[in-house]
């Protein structure tokens, strides 16, 4: 069974179970016309339009007092509300921490461990080859979408880090 045959079957089953009277002859003919369309995009568009029309008719049958006979198809179409994007969308919502590194040590694989004055240990996670002349400096650790980055205040470079202890 192809996808289009399954779609036709589901559509007919929905029509026969949802309305007490069943599908009308016109609806069945329109459904057959949709099934004859060979181009997939056009066939799905035909099914979608037919389904919307049947749903509108079903709604009109269930709520006859609310439906006006002079109502046009343009009036029954659903309206899409477009809300403006917030001003801070995509901006860097960063959280920053200031700290002092008291010592640092290079690990076996070339990554660095930074020891802070409050006892925390942070580890370098990116594979950048870096060198330090001395390991006592002030840093700013910033949390962004990808994790943490440590910026050495005296220099203009950042290092991706994660808290080790």
Order of alpha helices (4+ residues) and beta strands (2+ residues): alpha-alpha-alpha-alpha-beta-beta-beta-beta-beta-beta
